[in-house]
């Protein structure tokens, strides 16, 4: 019985289905990044952790850069889903837009390993990965589209929506990185800080009031 338990403790490589191994590799990579950081990640170590052969490993990811790109793709997809859900759930107006800001920061805090790969130096930006570029663009467009909709509603000024998106993204990204890096003083209320920041953003992008007549 003891030998049977040992044999079942690790799934042999040839028993992984096509999608199962890729998912398992991604999960193992995220665990490694969370515990040791991006630079400690190696494709070989991830494969050994799962007990899969090198040939099976390279069928899914040719190198570390490819594995990191897959983690980033997954991260951008999850982020987009969170942003779109917050926008829709908040009523597609100012409340929905502020909910997107909170959703962004919460995502970073809940998924710091993904977030570091998505925006950190560990991901080679010259990786030719059309799917990664597409997922990143779709996540950014969730923000742009929300701004365009608010412009149509007359809620914010008619500035270039992409420039506005970069401005707002810079703000929530800064809060997110400082928070997951532990740069804020102990006891800092990140939720309150995010709310205050988003209120100030709205003040800055709200339509200008027309001067009083006469």
N, CA and C of each residue as an Amber inpcrd file, in Angstrom:
protein
   642
   0.8330000  -1.2070000   0.0000000   0.0000000   0.0000000   0.0000000
   0.8630000   1.2500000   0.0000000   1.9650000   1.2360000   0.7410000
   2.8310000   2.4080000   0.7940000   3.3950000   2.7060000  -0.5880000
   3.8320000   1.6240000  -1.3070000   4.3750000   1.8340000  -2.6380000
   3.3290000   2.3900000  -3.5870000   2.0830000   1.9510000  -3.4170000
   1.0000000   2.4440000  -4.2540000   0.7950000   3.9330000  -4.0280000
   0.8680000   4.3590000  -2.7690000   0.6870000   5.7840000  -2.4730000
   1.8080000   6.6070000  -3.0910000   3.0180000   6.0850000  -3.0730000
   4.1370000   6.8070000  -3.6710000   3.9370000   6.9530000  -5.1730000
   3.4690000   5.8920000  -5.8160000   3.2740000   5.9540000  -7.2650000
   2.1910000   6.9540000  -7.6400000   1.1990000   7.1480000  -6.7690000
   0.1080000   8.0640000  -7.0660000   0.4300000   9.5020000  -6.6760000
   1.5210000   9.7110000  -5.9780000   1.8150000  11.0460000  -5.4650000
   2.1470000  12.0250000  -6.5780000   2.7310000  11.5560000  -7.6780000
   3.0990000  12.4260000  -8.7850000   2.6070000  11.8210000 -10.0790000
   1.9240000  12.6310000 -10.8650000   1.3140000  12.1350000 -12.0890000
   2.3570000  11.9990000 -13.1900000   2.5380000  10.8100000 -13.7710000
   3.5310000  10.6530000 -14.8370000   3.2210000  11.5570000 -16.0200000
   4.2870000  11.9530000 -16.7320000   4.1180000  12.9010000 -17.8310000
   3.1790000  12.3810000 -18.8960000   3.2510000  11.0670000 -19.2030000
   2.4510000  10.5460000 -20.2980000   0.9720000  10.4320000 -19.9360000
   0.6060000  10.7010000 -18.6700000  -0.8000000  10.6650000 -18.2790000
  -1.4380000  12.0500000 -18.3220000  -0.6560000  13.1010000 -18.5730000
  -1.2260000  14.4350000 -18.7180000  -1.9240000  14.5320000 -20.0700000
  -3.1400000  15.0600000 -20.0450000  -3.7910000  15.3630000 -21.3060000
  -3.1680000  16.6370000 -21.8610000  -3.4340000  16.9430000 -23.1120000
  -2.7790000  18.0620000 -23.7900000  -2.9370000  19.3660000 -23.0160000
  -4.1690000  19.6890000 -22.6140000  -4.3900000  20.9410000 -21.9030000
  -3.9850000  20.8820000 -20.4480000  -4.0290000  19.7150000 -19.8370000
  -3.7260000  19.5790000 -18.4120000  -2.2790000  19.9630000 -18.0980000
  -1.3550000  19.5220000 -18.9270000   0.0530000  19.7950000 -18.6590000
   0.3490000  21.2850000 -18.7810000  -0.1930000  21.9220000 -19.7790000
   0.0360000  23.3520000 -19.9370000  -0.4970000  24.1190000 -18.7350000
  -1.6900000  23.7440000 -18.2830000  -2.2750000  24.3940000 -17.1110000
  -1.4260000  24.1280000 -15.8780000  -0.9560000  22.8910000 -15.7200000
  -0.1290000  22.5430000 -14.5660000   1.1920000  23.3130000 -14.5810000
   1.7750000  23.4900000 -15.7580000   3.0270000  24.2390000 -15.8740000
   2.8300000  25.7020000 -15.4950000   1.7240000  26.2760000 -15.9310000
   1.4270000  27.6660000 -15.5770000   1.2570000  27.8230000 -14.0730000
   0.5190000  26.9090000 -13.4710000   0.2930000  26.9770000 -12.0250000
   1.5970000  26.8260000 -11.2500000   2.4490000  25.9120000 -11.7070000
   3.7370000  25.7080000 -11.0430000   4.6150000  26.9530000 -11.1940000
   4.5800000  27.5760000 -12.3510000   5.3640000  28.7890000 -12.5720000
   4.9040000  29.9060000 -11.6480000   3.5960000  30.0720000 -11.5140000
   3.0530000  31.1180000 -10.6410000   3.4530000  30.8610000  -9.1920000
   3.4230000  29.6000000  -8.7640000   3.8260000  29.2700000  -7.3970000
   5.2920000  29.6250000  -7.1610000   6.1300000  29.3000000  -8.1330000
   7.5600000  29.6020000  -7.9960000   7.7970000  31.1030000  -7.9090000
   7.1250000  31.8560000  -8.7660000   7.2890000  33.3110000  -8.7620000
   6.8310000  33.8990000  -7.4370000   5.7310000  33.3750000  -6.9110000
   5.2030000  33.8850000  -5.6450000   6.1780000  33.6350000  -4.4940000
   6.8240000  32.4660000  -4.5060000   7.7050000  32.1060000  -3.4020000
   9.1180000  32.6540000  -3.5530000   9.6290000  32.6740000  -4.7990000
  11.0530000  32.9810000  -4.9960000  11.3230000  34.1430000  -5.9410000
  10.3160000  34.6160000  -6.6570000  10.5190000  35.7110000  -7.5850000
  10.6870000  35.2400000  -9.0140000  10.5160000  36.1820000  -9.9380000
  10.5700000  35.8550000 -11.3560000  11.9340000  35.2980000 -11.7550000
  12.9840000  35.8750000 -11.2390000  14.3270000  35.4900000 -11.6740000
  14.7170000  34.0820000 -11.2070000  13.9950000  33.5420000 -10.2410000
  14.2880000  32.1830000  -9.7780000  13.6230000  31.1180000 -10.6490000
  12.7380000  31.5500000 -11.5440000  11.9940000  30.6080000 -12.3730000
  12.8640000  30.0460000 -13.4890000  12.8570000  28.7150000 -13.6250000
  13.5030000  28.0610000 -14.7680000  12.5510000  27.0060000 -15.3040000
  12.5980000  26.8110000 -16.5940000  11.7170000  25.8270000 -17.2160000
  12.0230000  24.4160000 -16.7020000  13.2870000  24.1340000 -16.5520000
  13.6970000  22.8000000 -16.0960000  13.1820000  22.5140000 -14.6930000
  13.2890000  23.5110000 -13.7990000  12.8380000  23.3040000 -12.4250000
  11.3380000  23.0870000 -12.3610000  10.5920000  23.8130000 -13.1960000
   9.1330000  23.6390000 -13.2280000   8.7890000  22.2380000 -13.7010000
   9.5030000  21.7730000 -14.7210000   9.2540000  20.4250000 -15.2100000
   9.5730000  19.3650000 -14.1710000  10.6910000  19.5380000 -13.4770000
  11.0720000  18.5820000 -12.4380000  10.0680000  18.5930000 -11.2900000
   9.5430000  19.7720000 -10.9810000   8.5550000  19.8830000  -9.9070000
   7.3120000  19.0680000 -10.2190000   6.9600000  19.0030000 -11.4970000
   5.7680000  18.2580000 -11.9020000   6.0910000  16.8140000 -12.2760000
   7.3830000  16.5000000 -12.4050000   7.7640000  15.1500000 -12.7780000
   7.4770000  14.8220000 -14.2270000   7.6340000  15.8080000 -15.1210000
   7.3780000  15.5670000 -16.5420000   8.7020000  15.5280000 -17.3010000
   8.7090000  14.8330000 -18.4100000   9.9210000  14.7100000 -19.2050000
  10.2290000  16.0230000 -19.9190000  11.4930000  16.1930000 -20.2810000
  11.8980000  17.4170000 -20.9690000  11.2020000  17.5370000 -22.3200000
  11.0370000  16.4130000 -23.0200000  10.3730000  16.4580000 -24.3320000
   8.9200000  16.9010000 -24.1960000   8.2340000  16.4200000 -23.1520000
   6.8460000  16.8420000 -22.9300000   6.7880000  18.3200000 -22.5800000
   7.7560000  18.7690000 -21.8150000   7.8300000  20.1610000 -21.4010000
   7.9810000  21.0870000 -22.6020000   8.8990000  20.7530000 -23.4960000
   9.2000000  21.6240000 -24.6330000   8.1360000  21.5800000 -25.7160000
   7.2240000  20.6380000 -25.6140000   6.1040000  20.6560000 -26.5580000
   5.1780000  21.8290000 -26.2740000   5.1890000  22.2990000 -25.0380000
   4.3170000  23.4150000 -24.6570000   5.0570000  24.7460000 -24.5940000
   6.2760000  24.7350000 -24.0580000   7.0300000  25.9790000 -23.9110000
   8.4810000  25.7310000 -24.3140000   8.9530000  26.5060000 -25.2760000
  10.3140000  26.3000000 -25.7790000  11.3760000  26.8280000 -24.8270000
  11.0250000  27.8410000 -24.0210000  11.9830000  28.4110000 -23.0870000
  11.2530000  29.1770000 -21.9960000  12.0190000  29.7550000 -21.0830000
  11.4500000  30.4940000 -19.9640000  10.6180000  31.6820000 -20.4450000
  11.0940000  32.3660000 -21.4830000  10.3720000  33.5290000 -21.9970000
   8.9780000  33.1430000 -22.4670000   8.8590000  31.9860000 -23.1050000
   7.5570000  31.5300000 -23.5810000   6.6270000  31.2210000 -22.4160000
   7.1800000  30.6350000 -21.3550000   6.3750000  30.3310000 -20.1760000
   5.9050000  31.6200000 -19.5020000   6.7930000  32.6010000 -19.3760000
   6.4080000  33.8800000 -18.7770000   5.3650000  34.5930000 -19.6290000
   5.5000000  34.4940000 -20.9380000   4.5170000  35.1110000 -21.8210000
   3.1370000  34.4980000 -21.6000000   3.0940000  33.1930000 -21.3680000
   1.8180000  32.5250000 -21.1090000   1.2210000  32.9840000 -19.7870000
   2.0710000  33.1640000 -18.7680000   1.5820000  33.6850000 -17.4800000
   1.0240000  35.0910000 -17.6740000   1.7220000  35.9210000 -18.4380000
   1.2580000  37.2840000 -18.6870000  -0.0500000  37.2880000 -19.4580000
  -0.1750000  36.4220000 -20.4560000  -1.4270000  36.3310000 -21.2210000
  -2.5950000  36.0260000 -20.3110000  -2.3900000  35.0440000 -19.4420000
  -3.4460000  34.6680000 -18.5110000  -3.7830000  35.8320000 -17.5860000
  -2.7520000  36.5500000 -17.1290000  -2.9720000  37.6810000 -16.2440000
  -3.7900000  38.7810000 -16.8970000  -3.4380000  39.1420000 -18.1310000
  -4.1920000  40.1920000 -18.8290000  -5.6310000  39.7700000 -19.0810000
  -5.8270000  38.4920000 -19.3810000  -7.1940000  38.0090000 -19.5980000
  -8.0060000  38.1260000 -18.3160000  -7.4380000  37.6970000 -17.1920000
  -8.1430000  37.7770000 -15.9120000  -8.4130000  39.2310000 -15.5400000
  -7.4330000  40.1070000 -15.7780000  -7.6110000  41.5180000 -15.4630000
  -8.7430000  42.1160000 -16.2890000  -8.7730000  41.8230000 -17.5790000
  -9.8350000  42.3510000 -18.4320000 -11.2080000  41.9030000 -17.9500000
 -11.3180000  40.6480000 -17.5810000 -12.6060000  40.1310000 -17.0930000
 -13.0290000  40.8790000 -15.8320000 -12.0770000  41.1430000 -14.9360000
 -12.3800000  41.8780000 -13.7080000 -12.8200000  43.3080000 -14.0270000
 -12.1180000  43.9670000 -14.9400000 -12.4450000  45.3490000 -15.2930000
 -13.8100000  45.4400000 -15.9580000 -14.0670000  44.5660000 -16.9030000
 -15.3530000  44.6010000 -17.5970000 -16.5040000  44.2690000 -16.6600000
 -16.2740000  43.3270000 -15.7520000 -17.3110000  42.9930000 -14.7810000
 -17.6230000  44.1480000 -13.8490000 -16.5770000  44.8790000 -13.4190000
 -16.7810000  46.0320000 -12.5380000 -17.5270000  47.1420000 -13.2620000
 -17.1810000  47.3890000 -14.5130000 -17.8340000  48.4280000 -15.3200000
 -19.3120000  48.1150000 -15.5190000 -19.6000000  46.8990000 -15.9130000
 -20.9980000  46.5030000 -16.1220000 -21.7710000  46.4810000 -14.8110000
 -21.1490000  45.9070000 -13.7820000 -21.8240000  45.8080000 -12.4940000
 -22.0830000  47.1530000 -11.8410000 -21.2380000  48.1400000 -12.1640000
 -21.3990000  49.4700000 -11.5890000 -22.3310000  50.3730000 -12.3570000
 -22.9220000  49.8600000 -13.4510000 -23.9100000  50.6450000 -14.1700000
 -23.3820000  51.4610000 -15.3350000 -22.1300000  51.1950000 -15.7680000
 -21.5710000  51.8250000 -16.9630000 -21.5620000  53.3580000 -16.8750000
 -21.2990000  53.8930000 -15.7160000 -21.2050000  55.3360000 -15.5080000
 -20.0550000  55.6420000 -14.5700000 -20.1790000  56.7420000 -13.8220000
 -19.0910000  57.1100000 -12.9140000 -18.8620000  56.0240000 -11.8610000
 -19.9490000  55.4800000 -11.3050000 -19.7910000  54.4370000 -10.2840000
 -19.1020000  53.2070000 -10.8660000 -19.4710000  52.8490000 -12.0920000
 -18.8340000  51.7080000 -12.7390000 -17.3640000  51.9550000 -13.0160000
 -17.0350000  53.2020000 -13.3830000 -15.6540000  53.5330000 -13.6730000
 -14.7940000  53.4850000 -12.4110000 -15.3340000  54.0010000 -11.3090000
 -14.5920000  53.9220000 -10.0520000 -14.4440000  52.4710000  -9.6060000
 -15.4680000  51.6660000  -9.8770000 -15.3830000  50.2430000  -9.5450000
 -14.2660000  49.5770000 -10.3350000 -14.0460000  50.0150000 -11.5810000
 -12.9460000  49.4780000 -12.3850000 -11.5990000  49.7740000 -11.7260000
 -11.4580000  51.0050000 -11.2040000 -10.2090000  51.3640000 -10.5450000
  -9.9320000  50.4880000  -9.3370000 -10.9640000  50.2650000  -8.5400000
 -10.8090000  49.3940000  -7.3700000 -10.5230000  47.9590000  -7.8100000
 -11.1950000  47.5070000  -8.8700000 -10.9900000  46.1420000  -9.3530000
  -9.5570000  45.9480000  -9.8260000  -8.9870000  46.9710000 -10.4380000
  -7.6090000  46.8900000 -10.9260000  -6.6420000  46.6640000  -9.7690000
  -6.7530000  47.4900000  -8.7390000  -5.8350000  47.3850000  -7.6020000
  -6.0430000  46.0700000  -6.8640000  -7.2950000  45.6630000  -6.7020000
  -7.5670000  44.3910000  -6.0190000  -6.9930000  43.2240000  -6.7910000
  -7.0660000  43.2860000  -8.1200000  -6.4840000  42.2130000  -8.9250000
  -4.9860000  42.1070000  -8.6640000  -4.3030000  43.2380000  -8.6710000
  -2.8540000  43.2340000  -8.4420000  -2.5140000  42.6520000  -7.0820000
  -3.2990000  43.0020000  -6.0650000  -3.0360000  42.5000000  -4.7190000
  -3.3580000  41.0150000  -4.6030000  -4.3760000  40.5670000  -5.3370000
  -4.7740000  39.1580000  -5.2600000  -3.9000000  38.2620000  -6.1350000
  -3.3390000  38.8290000  -7.2160000  -2.5390000  38.0480000  -8.1670000
  -1.1710000  38.6990000  -8.3770000  -0.3820000  38.8730000  -7.3240000
   0.8890000  39.5920000  -7.4790000   1.8770000  38.9040000  -8.4050000
   1.8620000  37.5740000  -8.4650000   2.7890000  36.8680000  -9.3570000
   2.4620000  37.1740000 -10.8140000   1.1930000  37.0720000 -11.1790000
   0.7890000  37.4270000 -12.5340000   1.1380000  38.8830000 -12.8230000
   0.8340000  39.7520000 -11.8690000   1.0100000  41.1790000 -12.1040000
   2.4710000  41.5310000 -12.3260000   3.3540000  40.9320000 -11.5570000
   4.7830000  41.2170000 -11.7310000   5.2630000  40.7680000 -13.1080000
   4.7670000  39.6430000 -13.5890000   5.1680000  39.1690000 -14.9090000
   4.5740000  40.0630000 -15.9940000   3.3340000  40.4860000 -15.8190000
   2.6740000  41.3230000 -16.8180000   3.4070000  42.6340000 -17.0470000
   3.9510000  43.2100000 -15.9620000   4.5320000  44.5480000 -16.0620000
   5.9800000  44.6250000 -15.5960000   6.5370000  43.5380000 -15.1250000
   7.8870000  43.5790000 -14.5890000   8.9510000  43.3370000 -15.6330000
  10.1960000  43.4690000 -15.2050000  11.3250000  43.3240000 -16.1100000
  11.6140000  41.8660000 -16.4670000  10.9830000  40.9200000 -15.7590000
  11.2560000  39.5170000 -16.0460000  10.7140000  39.0570000 -17.3800000
   9.7110000  39.7720000 -17.9180000   9.1260000  39.3860000 -19.1950000
   9.8690000  40.0750000 -20.3220000  10.4000000  39.2830000 -21.2340000
  11.1090000  39.8400000 -22.3810000  10.0960000  40.4900000 -23.3160000
  10.1890000  41.8020000 -23.4740000   9.2150000  42.5300000 -24.2820000
   9.3560000  42.2390000 -25.7720000  10.4730000  41.6490000 -26.1650000
  10.6520000  41.3470000 -27.5760000  10.1620000  39.9460000 -27.9390000
   9.4860000  39.2830000 -27.0010000   8.9300000  37.9680000 -27.2930000
   7.8430000  38.1150000 -28.3580000   7.9810000  37.3830000 -29.4580000
   6.9940000  37.4450000 -30.5310000   5.8010000  36.5870000 -30.1490000
   4.8310000  37.1720000 -29.4880000   3.6690000  36.4350000 -29.0240000
   2.4230000  37.2540000 -29.3420000   1.8070000  37.0320000 -30.4990000
   0.6240000  37.8020000 -30.8850000  -0.5120000  37.6920000 -29.8710000
  -0.6610000  36.5260000 -29.2490000  -1.7440000  36.3500000 -28.2870000
  -1.5230000  37.2210000 -27.0520000  -0.2570000  37.3490000 -26.6210000
   0.0460000  38.2200000 -25.4850000  -0.2620000  39.6710000 -25.8360000
   0.1550000  40.0970000 -27.0250000  -0.1280000  41.4640000 -27.4500000
  -1.6380000  41.7140000 -27.5140000  -2.3730000  40.7280000 -27.9960000
  -3.8230000  40.8820000 -28.1090000  -4.4810000  40.9820000 -26.7370000
  -4.0720000  40.1160000 -25.8120000  -4.6740000  40.1550000 -24.4780000
  -4.3550000  41.4740000 -23.7680000  -3.1150000  41.9520000 -23.9090000
  -2.7540000  43.2210000 -23.3080000  -3.5660000  44.3620000 -23.8850000
  -3.7420000  44.3630000 -25.2020000  -4.5240000  45.4050000 -25.8730000
  -5.9770000  45.3630000 -25.4340000  -6.5400000  44.1770000 -25.3260000
  -7.9500000  44.0610000 -24.9310000  -8.1710000  44.5530000 -23.5090000
  -7.2090000  44.3070000 -22.6290000  -7.3270000  44.8070000 -21.2610000
  -7.2780000  46.3320000 -21.2440000  -6.3790000  46.9110000 -22.0390000
  -6.2700000  48.3680000 -22.1010000  -7.5230000  48.9770000 -22.7250000
  -8.0740000  48.3170000 -23.7490000  -9.2700000  48.8370000 -24.4080000
 -10.4970000  48.8070000 -23.5010000 -10.4950000  47.9320000 -22.5060000
 -11.5970000  47.9440000 -21.5400000 -11.6570000  49.3000000 -20.8470000
 -10.4890000  49.8610000 -20.5430000 -10.4070000  51.1870000 -19.9310000
 -10.7640000  52.2750000 -20.9380000 -10.2090000  52.1880000 -22.1370000
 -10.4920000  53.1890000 -23.1690000 -11.9810000  53.2290000 -23.4960000
 -12.5870000  52.0760000 -23.6780000 -14.0050000  52.0140000 -24.0370000
 -14.8940000  52.6000000 -22.9490000 -14.5150000  52.3920000 -21.6970000
 -15.2880000  52.9640000 -20.5970000 -15.1870000  54.4840000 -20.6080000
 -14.0290000  54.9990000 -20.9590000 -13.8520000  56.4520000 -21.0470000
 -14.6700000  57.0260000 -22.2030000 -14.6530000  56.3650000 -23.3440000
 -15.4180000  56.8250000 -24.5030000 -16.9070000  56.8590000 -24.1800000
 -17.3940000  55.8310000 -23.4970000 -18.8070000  55.7800000 -23.1220000
 -19.1650000  56.9380000 -22.1920000 -18.2780000  57.2520000 -21.2620000
 -18.5450000  58.3720000 -20.3600000 -18.4990000  59.7110000 -21.0960000
 -17.6550000  59.8220000 -22.0980000 -17.6380000  61.0330000 -22.9160000
 -18.9670000  61.1910000 -23.6590000 -19.4980000  60.1000000 -24.1450000
 -20.8000000  60.1450000 -24.8310000 -21.9110000  60.5790000 -23.8710000
 -21.7600000  60.1940000 -22.6060000 -22.7550000  60.5690000 -21.6020000
 -22.5320000  61.9860000 -21.0720000 -21.4470000  62.6220000 -21.4790000
 -21.1420000  63.9610000 -20.9970000 -20.6020000  63.9990000 -19.5840000
 -20.0580000  62.8630000 -19.1270000 -19.5740000  62.7800000 -17.7470000
 -18.1350000  63.2540000 -17.5950000 -17.3620000  63.1760000 -18.6600000
 -15.9630000  63.6000000 -18.6000000 -15.6420000  64.4410000 -19.8330000
 -14.5620000  65.1790000 -19.7620000 -14.1980000  66.0810000 -20.8480000
 -13.7660000  65.3020000 -22.0880000 -13.9310000  65.9020000 -23.2620000
 -13.6540000  65.1910000 -24.5240000 -12.1840000  65.2060000 -24.9260000
 -11.3010000  64.8640000 -24.0090000  -9.8850000  64.7420000 -24.3440000
  -9.6520000  63.4190000 -25.0780000  -8.4380000  63.2470000 -25.6080000
  -8.0830000  61.9980000 -26.2730000  -8.2580000  60.8460000 -25.2840000
  -9.1740000  59.9200000 -25.5700000  -9.4370000  58.8480000 -24.5930000
  -8.2280000  57.9660000 -24.3030000  -7.3480000  57.7750000 -25.2880000
  -6.1620000  56.9540000 -25.0310000  -5.2080000  57.6600000 -24.0750000
  -5.0710000  58.9740000 -24.2290000  -4.2200000  59.7160000 -23.3060000
  -4.8120000  59.7080000 -21.9010000  -6.1270000  59.8640000 -21.8150000
  -6.7850000  59.7760000 -20.5060000  -6.5700000  58.3970000 -19.8960000
  -6.6570000  57.3600000 -20.7360000  -6.4720000  55.9910000 -20.2460000
  -5.0610000  55.7950000 -19.7150000  -4.0640000  56.3280000 -20.4080000
  -2.6890000  56.2140000 -19.9270000  -2.5110000  56.9460000 -18.5940000
  -3.1380000  58.0930000 -18.4710000  -3.0620000  58.8650000 -17.2270000
  -3.6450000  58.0720000 -16.0500000  -4.8290000  57.5140000 -16.2580000
  -5.5010000  56.7790000 -15.1780000  -4.7960000  55.4610000 -14.8980000
  -4.3570000  54.7880000 -15.9400000  -3.6190000  53.5390000 -15.7740000
  -2.3530000  53.7730000 -14.9550000  -1.6430000  54.8750000 -15.2440000
  -0.4220000  55.1850000 -14.4910000  -0.7150000  55.3170000 -13.0040000
  -1.8520000  55.9040000 -12.6910000  -2.2190000  56.1010000 -11.2830000
  -2.4760000  54.7660000 -10.5840000  -3.3730000  53.9530000 -11.1320000
  -3.7250000  52.6950000 -10.4640000  -2.5630000  51.7060000 -10.5010000
  -1.7590000  51.7810000 -11.5650000  -0.5770000  50.9110000 -11.6220000
   0.4170000  51.3040000 -10.5340000   0.6010000  52.5930000 -10.3230000
   1.5090000  53.0470000  -9.2740000   1.0720000  52.5860000  -7.9010000
  -0.2140000  52.7240000  -7.6130000  -0.7400000  52.2490000  -6.3260000
  -0.5140000  50.7470000  -6.1960000  -0.8080000  50.0250000  -7.2760000
  -0.7040000  48.5610000  -7.2460000   0.7260000  48.1010000  -6.9860000
   1.6860000  48.6660000  -7.7150000   3.0740000  48.2440000  -7.5560000
   3.6150000  48.6010000  -6.1780000   3.3060000  49.7990000  -5.7110000
   3.7620000  50.1960000  -4.3790000   3.1760000  49.2750000  -3.3140000
   1.9110000  48.8850000  -3.5100000   1.2430000  48.0300000  -2.5290000
   1.8520000  46.6290000  -2.5100000   2.0350000  46.0130000  -3.6770000
   2.5380000  44.6350000  -3.6740000   4.0220000  44.5840000  -3.3360000
   4.7300000  45.7110000  -3.4980000   6.1340000  45.7740000  -3.0930000
   6.2930000  46.1160000  -1.6150000   5.1820000  46.3820000  -0.9270000
   5.2490000  46.7150000   0.4920000   5.8690000  48.0680000   0.7680000
   5.7260000  49.0080000  -0.1850000   6.3690000  50.3120000  -0.0490000
   5.5890000  51.2840000   0.8370000   4.3060000  51.0400000   1.0190000
   3.5150000  51.9250000   1.8670000   3.8020000  51.6500000   3.3440000
   3.5710000  52.6370000   4.1550000   3.7620000  52.4570000   5.5940000
   2.7950000  51.4030000   6.1160000   3.1980000  50.6140000   7.1130000
   2.2930000  49.6060000   7.6810000   0.9910000  50.2390000   8.1320000
  -0.0990000  49.5810000   7.8410000  -1.4080000  50.0780000   8.2370000
  -2.0640000  50.9790000   7.2120000  -1.3620000  51.2720000   6.0970000
  -1.9650000  52.1080000   5.0610000  -3.2020000  51.4190000   4.4920000
  -4.2990000  52.1410000   4.4350000  -5.5560000  51.6110000   3.9100000
  -5.5400000  51.7720000   2.3920000  -5.2190000  50.7120000   1.6720000
  -5.0950000  50.7810000   0.2170000  -6.4430000  51.0810000  -0.4260000
  -7.5030000  50.5210000   0.1300000  -8.8460000  50.7620000  -0.4130000
  -9.1990000  52.2490000  -0.3110000  -8.9090000  52.8400000   0.8380000
  -9.1980000  54.2630000   1.0380000  -8.3260000  55.1160000   0.1230000
  -7.0630000  54.7680000  -0.0010000  -6.1580000  55.5080000  -0.8750000
  -6.6430000  55.4540000  -2.3230000  -7.0820000  54.2800000  -2.7520000
  -7.5890000  54.1330000  -4.1170000  -8.8310000  54.9760000  -4.3200000
  -9.7240000  54.9770000  -3.3530000 -10.9440000  55.7710000  -3.4670000
 -10.6300000  57.2610000  -3.5650000  -9.7360000  57.7250000  -2.7080000
  -9.3540000  59.1320000  -2.7290000  -8.7190000  59.4960000  -4.0710000
  -7.8440000  58.6410000  -4.5650000  -7.1630000  58.8970000  -5.8310000
  -8.1530000  58.9630000  -6.9850000  -9.1190000  58.0590000  -7.0000000
 -10.1050000  58.0400000  -8.0800000 -11.0220000  59.2580000  -8.0120000
 -11.3230000  59.7180000  -6.8050000 -12.1230000  60.9400000  -6.6740000
 -11.3860000  62.1370000  -7.2430000 -10.0760000  62.2060000  -6.9930000
  -9.2810000  63.3120000  -7.5150000  -9.1420000  63.2080000  -9.0350000
  -9.0490000  61.9830000  -9.5380000  -9.0090000  61.7910000 -10.9870000
 -10.2830000  62.3240000 -11.6130000 -11.4150000  61.9920000 -11.0230000
 -12.6870000  62.4440000 -11.5870000 -12.7740000  63.9610000 -11.5970000
 -12.2630000  64.5920000 -10.5450000 -12.2530000  66.0540000 -10.5100000
 -11.4520000  66.6060000 -11.6820000 -10.3600000  65.9450000 -12.0220000
  -9.4920000  66.4130000 -13.0930000 -10.0400000  66.1890000 -14.4870000
 -10.8650000  65.1440000 -14.6820000 -11.3470000  64.8310000 -16.0270000
 -12.8180000  65.1870000 -16.2260000 -13.4650000  65.7360000 -15.1940000
 -14.8610000  66.1420000 -15.3240000 -14.9790000  67.2930000 -16.3210000
 -16.1320000  67.4360000 -16.9760000 -16.3090000  68.5290000 -17.9460000
 -16.1110000  69.8810000 -17.2810000 -15.5290000  70.8110000 -18.0170000
 -15.3690000  72.1650000 -17.4920000 -16.7240000  72.8510000 -17.4390000
 -16.9500000  73.5990000 -16.3730000 -18.1930000  74.3050000 -16.2300000
 -18.1940000  75.5280000 -17.1340000 -19.3200000  75.7740000 -17.7730000
 -19.4280000  76.9520000 -18.6370000 -19.4380000  78.2100000 -17.7770000
 -18.7760000  79.2770000 -18.2130000 -18.7760000  80.5130000 -17.4340000
 -20.1720000  81.1090000 -17.3130000 -20.4490000  81.7640000 -16.1950000
 -21.7590000  82.3690000 -16.0020000 -22.0130000  83.4420000 -17.0540000
 -23.1840000  83.4530000 -17.5560000 -23.5320000  84.4590000 -18.5420000
 -23.6150000  85.8310000 -17.8970000 -23.2160000  86.8740000 -18.6350000
 -23.3050000  88.2420000 -18.1320000 -22.2400000  88.5580000 -17.1360000
